[in-house]
Amino acid sequence: MSSRLTPAEVVRLAPARPHRQPESYIRKAICDYLCIRRWLVFPVVQGPLSYPGISDLIAVKAGRTVFVEVKTSTGRLSAAQEAFRQAITDAGGEYIVARSIEDVMGLERRK
């Protein structure tokens, strides 16, 4: 996605939210938005050697790291994801569950 788009344009370009939107659409929209806001975003590819429950995205900006788990409006964290979230927060890290672009908007203000 071009860095010339404004955050409002990203929101406008994001697919309309039906009752249940696949996580892949939400994840892409969140990645695009954060990149435009100049976050360095690492999508995490799950595999047999992955840390159990690791978040879908890792976003870094100005020395700050945020672990982002993407879920649909009805999605729930698995036991492994709950344990990962707890491990991150116990270590002083930031972890959020994002169900839409709106959940990461203003991430700079949350600290």
Secondary structure, DSSP 8 states (H G I E B T S, - for coil): --TTS-HHHHHHHS----SS--HHHHHHHHHHHHHHTT-EEEE----TTS-TT--SEEEEETTEEEEEEE--TT----HHHHHHHHHHHHTT-EEEEESSGGGTTTTTT--
